Amino acid sequence: MNKILLLIMCTSFFSAQAMAGSWRYGCIGILPDKSVVNFNRDTLAIVSTTRPALYAANIDISKDIQIGDALDLNSGLQTEMDFKKQNGDLIKLIETKTNVISHHEKNVPCSGTKIRTLSDERTLKTYKFVIPGESAVKGILKCYDISISACG
């Protein structure tokens, strides 16, 4: 009986996931000081590559890596986004330019005669990074924005 209940729970979980919409986006690039920046809807990470100790055991995380949590997980790739560091400082990203590399949409069957729409956009975006205690810098990032609508 327990195995049947577990099977029903797993099936309902995965079928709910299969019918729900999904959305993912993110960007990666290099800033003028050679730091690597990567962000998605949850987290921003800026990793210094200029210090030779970055890959060594004596890494100074407070100087070499800056991590921020998105203040708004559901807004998407907006022209302004804020990420909060653990110390409370905000890292602000301000989009100044976008070049669309590709954009594709297609309908995908999902259940019987129902369809979902799959959207995939790739862009080059220029962002101004405003970090407390540092001069603002601009970086060009490769970005993706992928979504699939709910079944229906």
TAJO-V214065 format. One record per residue. N is the residue number from 1. RES is the residue in one small letter. PSI is psi in whole degrees, -180 to 180 (none if undefined). D_CENTER is the distance of its C-alpha to the mean C-alpha in Angstrom with 1 decimal. Layout:
{{N/RES/PSI/D_CENTER} {N/RES/PSI/D_CENTER}}
This chain:
{{1/m/-41/41.8} {2/n/-36/38.9} {3/k/-39/37.5} {4/i/-45/37.8} {5/l/-44/36.0} {6/l/-42/33.2} {7/l/-43/33.0} {8/i/-43/32.9} {9/m/-45/30.1} {10/c/-43/27.9} {11/t/-44/28.8} {12/s/-37/28.0} {13/f/-50/24.6} {14/f/-33/23.5} {15/s/-34/25.2} {16/a/-41/23.3} {17/q/-39/20.0} {18/a/-28/21.4} {19/m/-22/22.4} {20/a/159/19.4} {21/g/162/16.7} {22/s/149/13.1} {23/w/131/9.9} {24/r/141/6.6} {25/y/163/4.5} {26/g/168/3.1} {27/c/153/6.2} {28/i/145/9.0} {29/g/-173/12.5} {30/i/133/15.6} {31/l/166/17.2} {32/p/-29/21.0} {33/d/11/21.9} {34/k/7/20.3} {35/s/144/17.6} {36/v/132/14.4} {37/v/140/11.2} {38/n/132/7.7} {39/f/157/4.6} {40/n/-164/1.3} {41/r/-14/4.0} {42/d/-46/6.2} {43/t/148/6.9} {44/l/135/7.8} {45/a/130/10.4} {46/i/119/13.2} {47/v/121/15.8} {48/s/134/19.2} {49/t/7/20.9} {50/t/-21/24.2} {51/r/127/25.8} {52/p/-19/27.6} {53/a/-1/27.3} {54/l/-41/23.5} {55/y/0/24.2} {56/a/172/27.4} {57/a/-22/28.3} {58/n/34/28.9} {59/i/139/25.4} {60/d/95/25.1} {61/i/-37/21.6} {62/s/-25/22.3} {63/k/-29/22.8} {64/d/-23/20.7} {65/i/128/17.3} {66/q/127/15.6} {67/i/136/13.0} {68/g/146/12.0} {69/d/137/10.8} {70/a/137/9.4} {71/l/-26/12.7} {72/d/105/11.7} {73/l/-17/9.4} {74/n/12/10.8} {75/s/-16/11.2} {76/g/-168/8.7} {77/l/91/8.5} {78/q/167/11.7} {79/t/-22/14.2} {80/e/131/14.0} {81/m/145/11.4} {82/d/138/12.6} {83/f/131/11.7} {84/k/123/14.7} {85/k/165/16.1} {86/q/-31/18.5} {87/n/1/21.4} {88/g/-17/20.5} {89/d/148/19.7} {90/l/135/17.0} {91/i/121/14.9} {92/k/132/14.7} {93/l/128/12.9} {94/i/116/15.2} {95/e/129/14.7} {96/t/-16/18.1} {97/k/145/18.0} {98/t/132/16.3} {99/n/119/17.9} {100/v/123/17.2} {101/i/-46/17.8} {102/s/152/17.9} {103/h/123/17.7} {104/h/140/19.0} {105/e/141/20.0} {106/k/153/22.3} {107/n/138/23.9} {108/v/128/23.9} {109/p/144/26.7} {110/c/-33/25.8} {111/s/114/29.0} {112/g/-118/32.4} {113/t/3/32.3} {114/k/152/29.0} {115/i/160/26.0} {116/r/154/22.2} {117/t/124/20.4} {118/l/126/17.7} {119/s/132/15.8} {120/d/115/14.0} {121/e/134/13.4} {122/r/134/12.8} {123/t/162/13.3} {124/l/120/14.2} {125/k/139/13.4} {126/t/124/15.4} {127/y/143/14.3} {128/k/126/16.8} {129/f/120/15.8} {130/v/111/18.2} {131/i/126/18.7} {132/p/135/21.8} {133/g/2/24.7} {134/e/157/23.4} {135/s/142/24.0} {136/a/140/21.3} {137/v/158/19.9} {138/k/146/18.3} {139/g/146/16.0} {140/i/124/15.2} {141/l/144/11.8} {142/k/128/11.3} {143/c/154/8.6} {144/y/151/8.3} {145/d/105/8.6} {146/i/131/10.4} {147/s/152/12.5} {148/i/130/15.8} {149/s/164/18.2} {150/a/155/20.3} {151/c/127/23.6} {152/g/none/26.3}}
